């Protein structure tokens, strides 16, 4: 088994559209929507931050 087999999304098959940098901006272009979708799908949170999000 390889590390990539442990993830829900295979990191070798994902094109990081934002070059690993999250930005806050309006979603006017199709690339902007793709970046927002990628960030939401791959965002990892745990601990206190995760608990805070659950309260929302």
DOMAR-285717 format. One line per 5 residues: number of its first residue (from 1); their letters; for each residue x, y, z of N, C-alpha, C. Coordinates in steps of 0.02 Angstrom, whole numbers, plus 50000, padded with zeros to 5 digits. Atoms other than C-alpha are relative to their C-alpha. Layout:
REM residues N
NUM	A	X/Y/Z/X/Y/Z/X/Y/Z; ...;
//
This chain:
REM residues 56
1	XXXXX	50043/49941/50000/50000/50000/50000/50045/50062/50000; 49964/49936/50004/50061/50175/49958/49962/50054/50037; 50032/49944/49965/50026/50338/50049/49939/50025/49963; 50056/49972/50039/49915/50398/49907/49937/49958/50005; 50058/50044/49993/49802/50247/49936/49961/50013/50065;
6	XXXXX	50032/49987/49936/49760/50310/50111/49953/50060/49999; 50039/49939/50004/49678/50473/50054/49935/49990/49962; 50062/50001/50038/49499/50500/49996/50011/50024/49929; 49982/49974/50066/49567/50603/49852/50073/49985/49988; 49932/50018/50017/49724/50538/49769/50039/50064/49984;
11	XXXXX	49964/49938/50012/49849/50683/49782/50039/50002/49935; 49964/50001/50064/49939/50626/49624/49954/50013/49940; 50048/49989/50055/49779/50649/49522/49965/50067/50005; 50033/49935/49989/49730/50821/49587/50043/50056/49972; 49967/49941/50025/49775/50979/49494/49985/50057/50048;
16	XXXXX	50010/49947/49952/49801/51114/49625/49993/50066/49962; 50015/49942/50042/49718/51260/49538/50023/50066/50031; 49981/49937/49968/49770/51389/49667/50074/49999/50020; 49929/50006/49984/49953/51335/49678/50013/49996/50075; 49991/50009/49929/49926/51296/49862/49989/50063/50042;
21	XXXXX	50010/49937/49964/49880/51475/49909/49926/50018/49999; 50070/49982/49995/49705/51514/49972/49993/50076/49998; 50012/49928/50005/49637/51687/49928/49926/50013/50009; 50070/49979/49993/49477/51779/49971/49986/50048/49943; 50018/49958/50057/49396/51851/49816/49930/49982/49976;
26	XXXXX	50065/50015/50029/49235/51856/49718/50007/49943/49950; 49999/50058/50045/49189/51706/49612/49967/50019/49934; 50027/49975/50063/49165/51786/49443/50018/49958/49940; 49976/50039/50057/49263/51672/49328/49993/49925/50014; 50007/50072/49990/49246/51485/49300/50060/49971/50038;
31	XXXXX	49942/50023/49962/49424/51461/49365/49992/50015/50074; 50012/49983/49930/49374/51550/49525/49955/49948/50033; 50046/50050/49973/49231/51427/49549/50036/49933/50009; 49962/50062/49995/49348/51280/49516/50047/50002/50060; 49955/49993/49942/49471/51346/49645/49961/49995/50065;
36	XXXXX	50041/50003/49939/49334/51371/49775/49976/49929/50013; 50022/50070/49993/49268/51195/49743/50058/49957/50025; 49941/50038/49979/49444/51123/49761/50015/50013/50074; 49983/49983/49931/49475/51217/49923/49949/49970/50049; 50051/50029/49955/49310/51158/49999/50006/49924/50003;
41	XXXXX	49993/50073/50001/49340/50977/49946/50061/49976/50038; 49937/50023/49972/49517/50970/50013/50018/50032/50067; 49986/49966/49938/49506/51081/50167/49999/49950/50058; 49995/50046/49943/49560/50986/50323/49999/50042/50064; 50001/49966/49936/49514/51044/50496/49989/49949/50055;
46	XXXXX	50007/50046/49943/49525/50960/50665/50006/50039/50065; 49992/49968/49935/49528/50998/50850/49949/50055/50012; 50044/49946/49981/49455/51161/50913/49969/50034/49940; 50027/49969/50060/49434/51234/50740/49942/49959/49973; 50053/50046/50024/49333/51082/50686/49938/50006/50044;
51	XXXXX	50057/49994/49954/49224/51095/50842/49964/50066/49991; 50031/49935/50013/49194/51279/50808/49958/50000/49937; 50038/50005/50062/49137/51242/50630/49936/49960/50011; 50060/50041/49987/49016/51110/50694/49946/50042/50035; 50049/49958/49965/48933/51242/50804/49961/50044/49952;
56	X	50035/49959/50050/48890/51345/50650/49946/49960/49967;
//
